[in-house]
Amino acid sequence: MSGKACRLLLICLIWCATAAAQEPEIPAPGNFSDERIYTVITSRFFDADEENNYYNYERIEKGDPHYRGDFKGLAQKLNYIKNLGFTAICITPPVENRGGFDFMGFNAYDWETFEPRLTSSDFTYADFVRFAHNLGLKVIQTLVVNHCSNFGIRNHYFIPRLPLKFYRGPLKPSWPYIFNFGDYKHEFRMNNDNPCAPEWFKDYRFRDPWGAGPLKDPVTGATFPAPDLHPERFFSTDESDLHPDWFHREGWLASAENMTVARVQRAHLDANSIDLATDNWHIKRFFAKIVNKYIDLGVDGVRLQFARNSDRQDLMHMLELWRQLKPEFYVFADVAPVLDGFGKLTGDEPTELVPWWYTRKTPSPFEPEIGGGSGLAVMDYPLFKTFAANISMGHFSGVGNIIKNDWLYADPNQLVTFFHNFDIGPETGNLTRFSGETWKAACAYNLMWTLRGVPMLLMGEEIEFMKGMPQICVLPTDVLSRTGKAYFGDNLSDANIAQTSAHTLAQHIKRLNQIRAAVPALSRGTMENGNEFVSGISFVRNYNNGESYAVVGLTAFIDQDISVTRVLPGNYTDVVTGESQQVATSSRTLNFSVKANSAGIWVLDGPGKIGTDGEFLR
């Protein structure tokens, strides 16, 4: 036997042994393994109310306000998402933020108030949640518990600094900001209305809109406005002033410290993100109160952003408090590793900073199965990190090596799989939206929709939106319209939505959603009998000892004949082509052909062909 054949056989044997250790389990109420998630950046999705549009003071492009989409616009286009076959929508944080570039919602100023720049006079966030539920869509709300904005927390904590309207320095305001960086929509140009501020600060909420002064700084004694004087009093934070009940006071995270646990989880991320003391029960109870309000609104779950920057135990404590009110409340964590995502088991990254660790209770980085599951699901970064070397190159090599490590997770079927995240894409360097041929993207979705885990799509992937463009602004002259965060709404206008919905990939994803919905094994089944070859991959999804049973074969660049052995005997139908065949007890082998860039999904006692042939499922 050749060395290559031996390696493939070894992968297959390891994969099968892993699957055999996974006991089938009927999903509990609230188990999201059956869901298909569509993720949106609310401020960039669809604009139904120009009155709440807003320009941040960084990277301004006239005609394209950073806050452009809104809750009302999102609700108006939920039918588009539902018609694609998605069952849940994940939105960026909907709470009020503060910062010079805060349109993503990651710098919360008030977790108890929903963002006015996304809210309409006749349509609130609560209206959006009700609207989604009336359509049968679950709502997952992105939540940041690791840090707050450098403006502090309204009604709870004021971080000392000077009002921006008094700043005079090398940074110059541009339209629609006039003379200063104060809020151009506020009568007196104030960005911070925190009731916890001292009286001298609150006084300027109601006078001196142009920052003419004089304002005497109680810290430095300097008088403002003054050119180039003490810019740190406007944009920086003196952490010695921060109360330890609320904040960590251990400096700012340097890039070289990104694999040092104590620094990653206790240092401030950047000047705009002040690290909360999540190890303090004061903070845990604070977020229990906050999330209980979201639950009362009907929110079905949260996505924890920047989860790697909080200790697992702290998140588990919060989760326990949240589930006291709603036991089926779904939580998944975005734990973005630096390396392959498996920690000390495969490399040098601390295990305490990788995804699988957050799904377990074990105290040992080398003994995952001690102590059971934490109740947290995580995003599947190890699979995502292979895409630069396989999907982007037009094959599936390396997927088997990921699946053989599924035993690390408490429940692999709860993994959230993705091809793009908010700030990253699947190609080398992870800096851009996917730039490759459409068939390669289709292969990625074929894999994500049939492999274990919950598939999640980022808005626009279904039409190759901003293909090959950077996911974030890098150069000083970059603006949102030239990135993956460009405004998506033009594609959803009355004039364009039919064309958008008819896009080859949109129709491809719609059919995959139809198939996954009709075959429980694809969402609930254990992974068995895997095999990986040059142009494709095959595996079995087995739910509850054959209650739902699917044999899957995926191909990349060429047509492929596939043979899967040791399958259950009986009558199989391919839900892609409608073909049928009988597998005898004596052979227990299923032989079938799959066209290039397509899939064969042979279901035991299956429902027949599902959906209409397209370019990539035929």
C-alpha positions in Angstrom: 0.0 0.0 0.0 1.4 3.4 -0.9 2.3 6.0 1.8 -0.6 8.2 0.6 -3.1 5.4 0.8 -1.9 4.6 4.3 -2.4 8.2 5.4 -5.9 8.3 4.0 -6.8 5.0 5.7 -5.4 6.3 9.0 -7.6 9.5 8.7 -10.6 7.3 8.0 -9.9 5.0 10.9 -9.4 7.8 13.4 -12.5 9.6 12.1 -14.6 6.5 12.6 -13.2 5.9 16.1 -14.1 9.5 17.0 -17.6 9.1 15.7 -18.1 5.9 17.5 -17.4 7.6 20.8 -20.2 10.2 20.2 -23.5 9.0 21.6 -26.6 10.1 19.7 -28.7 12.6 21.6 -32.2 14.0 20.9 -31.8 17.8 20.9 -33.1 19.5 24.0 -35.5 22.4 23.7 -33.5 25.4 22.4 -30.9 23.2 20.8 -29.8 25.2 17.8 -28.4 22.3 15.8 -31.4 22.5 13.5 -31.0 26.2 12.8 -29.5 28.0 9.8 -28.2 31.4 10.7 -28.0 34.6 8.6 -25.8 37.3 10.1 -26.3 41.0 9.5 -24.5 44.2 10.3 -27.7 46.1 11.1 -26.2 49.6 10.4 -25.2 48.5 6.9 -28.1 46.2 5.8 -31.1 48.2 4.7 -32.2 51.8 5.3 -35.9 52.4 5.9 -35.6 55.6 7.9 -33.2 58.4 6.8 -34.0 60.4 10.0 -31.8 58.1 12.1 -28.9 58.0 9.7 -25.6 59.1 11.3 -22.0 59.8 10.4 -19.2 58.8 12.7 -16.4 61.3 12.8 -13.8 58.9 11.3 -13.7 57.8 7.6 -16.5 60.0 6.4 -17.8 59.6 2.9 -20.6 62.0 2.1 -23.8 60.2 1.0 -22.9 57.0 2.9 -23.5 57.5 6.6 -22.0 54.8 8.8 -25.4 54.3 10.5 -27.5 53.8 7.5 -29.5 50.6 8.0 -31.8 50.3 10.9 -34.2 48.0 12.7 -37.1 49.0 10.5 -35.2 48.3 7.4 -34.0 44.9 8.7 -37.6 44.0 9.5 -38.8 45.0 6.0 -36.3 42.6 4.5 -36.7 39.6 6.8 -38.8 37.9 4.1 -35.8 38.0 1.9 -33.8 36.1 4.6 -36.6 33.7 5.3 -37.1 32.9 1.6 -33.5 31.9 1.4 -34.4 29.2 4.0 -32.7 30.6 7.1 -34.3 30.0 10.5 -32.4 32.5 12.7 -30.9 35.9 12.3 -27.8 37.1 14.2 -27.5 40.8 14.5 -24.6 43.0 15.5 -25.0 44.5 19.0 -28.2 46.6 19.0 -27.3 48.7 22.1 -26.2 52.3 22.3 -22.6 52.8 21.5 -20.0 55.6 21.7 -16.9 56.1 19.7 -15.5 57.7 16.5 -16.1 54.6 14.5 -18.7 52.7 16.4 -21.2 51.6 13.7 -20.5 47.9 14.4 -21.8 48.2 18.0 -18.8 46.8 19.7 -18.2 49.7 22.1 -21.3 49.8 24.4 -22.1 52.9 26.3 -25.6 51.8 27.5 -26.6 48.1 27.4 -30.0 49.0 28.6 -30.9 51.4 25.8 -31.2 50.2 22.2 -29.2 52.3 19.7 -31.2 55.5 18.7 -29.3 55.5 15.4 -31.0 52.2 14.6 -34.4 53.1 16.0 -37.3 54.9 14.4 -40.0 56.9 16.0 -42.5 54.3 14.9 -40.3 51.2 15.1 -38.2 49.9 18.0 -35.9 47.0 18.7 -38.8 45.2 20.5 -40.9 45.7 17.4 -38.2 44.0 15.3 -38.0 41.0 17.7 -41.8 40.6 17.5 -41.7 41.0 13.7 -39.0 38.3 13.4 -40.9 35.9 15.6 -44.1 36.4 13.6 -42.2 35.2 10.6 -40.8 32.2 12.5 -37.3 33.5 12.7 -35.2 33.3 15.9 -33.2 36.4 17.0 -29.6 36.0 18.2 -28.2 39.2 19.5 -24.4 39.8 19.5 -23.2 40.8 23.0 -19.9 42.2 24.2 -19.3 41.6 27.9 -15.5 42.0 27.8 -15.3 45.8 27.6 -17.2 49.1 27.4 -16.6 52.3 25.4 -14.1 54.8 26.8 -17.1 57.1 27.5 -18.0 54.8 30.5 -21.4 53.2 31.2 -24.4 55.5 31.2 -26.1 55.6 34.6 -23.4 53.5 36.2 -19.9 54.8 35.6 -18.3 57.9 34.2 -14.7 57.6 32.8 -13.1 61.0 33.3 -12.3 63.0 30.2 -13.1 66.3 28.6 -16.0 67.0 26.2 -14.8 66.5 22.6 -16.2 69.9 21.5 -13.2 71.6 23.3 -10.5 69.6 21.4 -8.2 71.5 19.1 -5.4 69.5 17.6 -4.0 67.8 14.5 -7.1 65.8 14.0 -9.5 68.1 12.1 -13.3 67.6 11.9 -14.9 67.4 8.5 -18.5 67.6 7.3 -21.0 67.1 8.9 -18.9 68.0 12.0 -18.5 71.7 12.2 -15.6 73.3 14.2 -15.3 70.4 16.6 -15.9 66.6 17.1 -19.0 67.2 19.3 -22.1 65.3 18.3 -23.4 67.2 15.2 -27.0 66.1 15.9 -26.9 67.3 19.5 -28.0 70.9 20.1 -25.0 71.6 22.3 -22.6 69.2 20.6 -22.2 66.9 23.5 -21.3 63.2 23.0 -21.5 62.2 26.6 -24.8 62.6 28.6 -23.8 60.3 31.5 -25.7 61.3 34.7 -22.7 60.0 36.7 -20.5 62.8 35.3 -19.4 65.6 37.7 -21.4 68.7 37.7 -18.9 70.8 35.8 -19.1 68.3 33.0 -22.8 68.0 32.9 -23.1 71.8 32.8 -21.7 71.8 29.2 -24.6 69.5 28.1 -26.7 72.6 27.8 -24.4 75.4 26.6 -21.4 76.4 24.5 -22.0 74.2 21.4 -18.9 75.4 19.7 -16.6 74.7 22.6 -15.5 78.3 22.9 -14.7 77.9 26.6 -13.0 78.7 28.7 -13.0 75.3 30.3 -10.5 74.7 33.1 -9.4 71.0 33.3 -9.7 69.9 36.9 -6.9 67.3 36.3 -4.2 69.2 34.4 -5.2 72.8 35.4 -5.0 73.7 31.7 -7.6 75.9 30.0 -9.4 74.8 26.9 -9.8 75.1 24.0 -6.0 75.3 23.3 -4.2 74.1 20.2 -2.5 70.7 20.6 -2.7 70.7 24.4 -3.3 67.5 26.3 -5.0 65.4 23.6 -5.0 62.4 26.0 -7.6 64.2 28.1 -10.0 63.8 25.2 -9.1 60.4 23.7 -7.2 58.4 26.4 -8.1 56.8 29.7 -6.1 57.1 33.0 -6.7 53.6 34.3 -5.6 54.6 37.8 -8.9 56.4 38.0 -10.9 53.3 37.2 -12.7 51.5 40.1 -11.7 47.8 40.4 -15.3 46.7 40.9 -15.9 47.7 37.3 -12.6 47.5 35.5 -9.3 45.7 35.2 -6.3 48.1 35.6 -3.5 46.2 34.0 -2.6 48.3 31.0 -3.2 47.9 27.3 -2.8 44.7 25.2 0.2 44.6 22.9 0.3 42.5 19.8 3.2 40.5 21.1 1.1 39.5 24.1 -1.7 37.8 22.1 -0.9 34.4 23.4 -0.4 35.3 27.0 -3.6 34.4 28.9 -3.4 36.9 31.7 -2.8 39.8 29.2 -5.4 38.7 26.7 -8.1 38.4 29.4 -7.2 41.3 31.7 -5.7 44.1 29.5 -7.6 46.8 27.6 -8.0 45.8 24.0 -7.4 49.4 22.7 -8.0 53.0 23.6 -11.7 52.7 22.8 -12.3 49.5 24.6 -11.9 49.6 28.4 -11.7 46.1 30.0 -14.4 45.1 32.4 -13.6 43.1 35.5 -15.7 40.1 34.4 -14.2 38.1 37.2 -16.0 40.4 39.7 -19.5 39.3 40.7 -20.5 42.9 40.4 -20.1 42.7 36.7 -21.6 39.2 36.5 -24.8 40.4 38.2 -24.8 43.5 36.1 -25.0 41.4 32.9 -27.5 39.0 34.5 -29.8 42.0 34.9 -29.1 43.2 31.3 -29.6 39.9 29.6 -32.7 39.2 31.5 -34.2 42.3 29.9 -33.3 40.9 26.5 -34.9 37.6 27.4 -38.0 39.4 28.4 -38.1 41.0 25.0 -38.0 37.6 23.4 -34.4 37.4 22.3 -33.6 33.7 21.7 -29.9 33.7 22.2 -26.7 35.7 22.2 -23.4 35.5 20.4 -20.5 36.5 22.7 -18.1 38.6 20.7 -14.5 38.9 22.0 -15.1 35.8 24.1 -11.4 34.9 24.0 -10.7 38.0 26.0 -12.8 36.8 29.0 -12.0 33.8 31.2 -14.1 30.7 30.5 -15.2 30.5 34.1 -16.6 34.0 34.1 -18.6 33.3 31.0 -19.9 30.1 32.5 -21.0 32.0 35.6 -22.9 34.5 33.5 -24.5 31.7 31.4 -25.7 30.0 34.6 -27.4 33.3 35.7 -29.0 33.8 32.3 -30.4 30.3 32.1 -32.1 30.6 35.5 -34.6 32.8 33.6 -34.6 30.9 30.3 -33.1 27.4 30.5 -33.1 27.0 26.7 -31.4 30.3 26.1 -28.8 29.7 23.3 -25.3 31.1 23.6 -22.3 30.7 21.3 -19.0 32.3 21.7 -16.6 33.9 19.1 -13.3 32.6 20.4 -10.8 33.6 17.7 -7.5 31.7 18.1 -4.2 32.8 16.8 -3.0 29.4 15.6 -4.9 26.3 14.5 -7.4 26.5 17.4 -6.5 23.2 19.2 -4.2 24.7 21.8 -1.4 22.8 23.5 -2.7 19.5 22.1 -1.2 20.5 18.7 0.9 23.6 19.1 2.1 26.5 21.3 -1.1 28.5 21.8 -2.4 28.3 25.4 -5.5 26.0 25.5 -7.3 28.5 27.7 -7.5 30.8 24.6 -8.9 28.3 22.0 -12.5 27.4 21.1 -12.9 23.8 22.5 -11.8 24.9 25.9 -14.9 27.1 26.3 -17.2 24.2 25.6 -15.8 22.2 28.5 -15.5 22.3 32.3 -12.2 20.5 32.5 -9.5 22.0 34.6 -6.8 20.3 32.5 -5.7 21.5 29.0 -4.7 17.9 28.2 -7.9 16.1 29.5 -10.9 17.6 27.7 -13.5 15.1 28.8 -13.1 15.6 32.5 -16.0 17.5 34.0 -18.5 17.5 31.1 -19.8 20.4 29.1 -19.9 24.1 29.9 -23.1 24.8 28.1 -21.4 27.2 25.7 -21.2 26.6 21.9 -18.4 28.1 19.9 -17.6 29.1 16.3 -15.6 26.6 14.4 -12.4 28.4 13.8 -10.3 25.3 13.2 -12.4 24.4 10.2 -12.4 28.0 9.0 -8.6 28.2 9.2 -8.2 25.3 6.7 -10.2 27.1 4.0 -7.2 29.1 2.8 -5.3 25.9 2.1 -8.2 23.8 0.8 -11.5 25.4 -0.4 -9.7 28.5 -1.7 -7.5 26.1 -3.7 -10.5 24.1 -4.9 -10.4 20.9 -2.8 -11.3 19.5 0.6 -7.9 18.2 1.8 -7.4 18.6 5.6 -11.1 18.5 6.6 -10.6 15.0 8.0 -7.9 16.2 10.3 -10.3 18.7 11.7 -13.1 16.2 12.2 -10.8 13.7 14.0 -10.5 16.4 16.8 -14.2 16.7 17.3 -13.9 14.7 20.5 -12.5 17.8 22.1 -15.8 19.6 22.0 -18.7 18.9 24.4 -21.0 18.7 21.4 -19.6 19.1 17.8 -23.2 19.5 16.4 -23.4 22.8 18.3 -20.3 24.2 16.5 -21.1 27.2 14.4 -19.5 26.9 10.9 -18.7 29.9 8.8 -17.0 31.1 5.6 -16.7 34.8 6.5 -16.8 36.5 9.9 -17.4 40.3 10.5 -13.7 41.3 10.0 -12.2 38.3 8.2 -12.5 36.1 5.1 -11.4 32.6 4.1 -8.3 33.3 2.0 -4.6 33.5 3.0 -4.2 36.3 5.5 -8.0 36.3 6.2 -8.1 40.0 5.2 -10.7 40.0 2.4 -14.0 38.8 1.2 -13.6 35.6 -0.9 -12.1 36.4 -4.3 -12.0 33.0 -5.8 -14.3 31.3 -8.4 -17.9 30.9 -7.5 -17.7 27.1 -7.7 -15.2 27.1 -4.8 -17.6 29.1 -2.6 -20.4 26.7 -3.5 -18.1 23.8 -2.4 -17.6 25.5 0.9 -21.4 25.8 1.4 -21.9 22.2 0.4 -19.5 21.2 3.2 -20.9 23.5 5.8 -24.5 22.5 5.2 -23.8 18.7 5.4 -21.0 18.6 8.0 -21.7 18.6 11.7 -22.4 22.0 13.2 -24.7 25.0 12.6 -24.1 26.8 9.3 -23.9 30.6 9.5 -23.8 33.0 6.5 -22.6 36.7 6.6 -24.9 39.1 4.8 -23.9 39.4 1.1 -22.1 36.0 0.7 -25.1 34.7 -1.2 -24.3 37.2 -4.1 -20.5 37.4 -3.7 -21.0 41.0 -2.3 -17.8 43.1 -2.4 -15.9 40.1 -3.8 -12.2 40.3 -3.0 -12.5 43.6 -1.1 -10.9 44.1 2.3 -13.0 43.2 5.3 -11.8 46.2 7.3 -10.5 49.7 6.6 -6.6 49.6 6.6 -5.3 52.7 4.8 -6.0 56.1 6.2 -8.1 56.9 3.1 -10.2 53.8 3.2 -14.0 54.2 3.6 -16.7 51.7 4.2 -18.0 51.7 0.6 -14.7 50.1 -0.5 -14.8 47.2 2.0 -16.8 44.2 2.9 -18.9 46.5 5.1 -20.3 48.5 2.2 -24.0 49.3 2.4 -25.9 46.2 1.2 -29.3 47.8 0.9 -29.1 48.8 -2.8 -29.2 45.0 -3.5 -32.5 44.8 -1.6 -34.3 47.7 -3.2 -37.6 47.0 -5.0 -35.8 47.4 -8.3 -33.0 44.9 -7.5 -34.2 42.3 -5.0 -35.5 39.9 -7.6 -32.1 39.9 -9.3 -30.4 39.5 -5.9 -32.6 36.5 -5.0 -31.9 34.9 -8.3 -28.1 34.9 -8.0 -26.6 31.5 -8.6 -25.2 31.3 -5.0 -28.4 32.6 -3.4 -30.4 29.8 -5.2 -27.7 27.3 -4.2 -27.9 28.2 -0.6 -31.7 28.2 -0.7 -31.6 24.6 -1.9 -29.1 23.6 0.7 -31.4 25.0 3.3 -34.3 23.0 1.9 -32.3 19.8 2.0 -30.9 20.4 5.5 -34.5 21.1 6.8 -35.8 17.9 5.3 -33.0 15.6 6.5 -32.6 15.6 10.4 -29.4 13.6 10.1 -27.7 16.6 8.5 -28.2 18.7 11.6 -28.5 16.1 14.4 -26.5 13.1 13.3 -23.1 11.9 14.4 -20.2 11.9 11.9 -19.2 8.4 10.8 -17.3 6.5 8.2 -15.4 9.5 6.8 -13.0 9.4 3.8 -11.1 12.1 2.1 -9.6 12.0 -1.4 -8.0 14.3 -3.9 -11.1 15.8 -5.4 -13.7 15.2 -2.7 -14.9 13.9 0.7 -17.5 11.4 1.9 -19.0 10.7 5.3 -22.2 9.4 7.0 -24.5 11.4 9.2 -26.4 9.0 11.6 -29.1 10.3 13.9 -30.5 8.1 16.6 -29.3 4.8 15.3 -30.7 5.2 11.8 -33.9 7.2 12.6 -32.5 9.6 10.0 -29.4 8.4 8.0 -27.6 10.1 5.2 -24.6 9.2 3.1 -22.8 12.3 1.8 -20.3 12.6 -1.0 -18.9 16.0 -2.0 -16.8 16.8 -5.0 -14.7 19.7 -6.1 -13.1 20.2 -9.5 -14.0 16.9 -11.4 -16.8 14.4 -11.6 -16.2 11.6 -9.0 -17.3 8.0 -8.5 -17.7 7.4 -4.8 -18.0 4.2 -2.8 -19.0 4.2 0.9 -18.8 0.9 2.8 -20.3 -0.3 6.1 -23.6 1.7 5.6 -27.0 0.5 6.8 -28.8 -1.7 4.4 -32.1 -0.5 2.8 -33.5 1.8 0.1 -31.6 5.1 -0.5 -32.6 8.1 -2.5 -30.3 11.0 -3.5 -32.1 14.2 -2.6 -30.0 16.1 -5.1 -30.7 14.0 -8.2 -33.7 11.9 -7.2 -31.9 8.6 -8.1 -32.6 5.6 -5.9 -30.8 2.3 -5.2 -31.0 -0.6 -2.8 -28.1 -1.5 -0.5 -28.1 -5.2 0.4 -27.3 -6.5 3.8 -24.6 -8.7 2.3 -22.6 -5.8 0.7 -23.5 -2.7 2.8 -21.9 -0.6 0.2 -23.3 2.4 -1.5 -21.8 3.4 -4.9 -22.7 6.6 -6.6 -21.4 9.4 -8.9 -21.3 13.1 -8.2 -20.7 15.8 -10.8 -18.0 18.3 -10.2 -18.6 21.0 -7.5 -21.8 19.2 -6.5 -23.0 16.8 -3.8 -24.6 13.4 -3.5 -26.8 13.2 -0.4 -28.3 9.7 -0.2 -30.9 9.3 2.5 -32.1 6.0 3.8 -35.9 5.8 3.1 -35.5 9.4 1.9 -38.1 11.9 0.7 -36.9 11.9 -2.9 -35.5 14.8 -4.8 -35.6 18.1 -3.0 -35.5 21.4 -4.8 -34.6 22.4 -8.3 -31.2 21.7 -10.0 -28.8 24.6 -10.2 -25.3 25.1 -11.3 -23.7 23.5 -8.3 -26.3 21.0 -7.1 -27.3 18.8 -10.0 
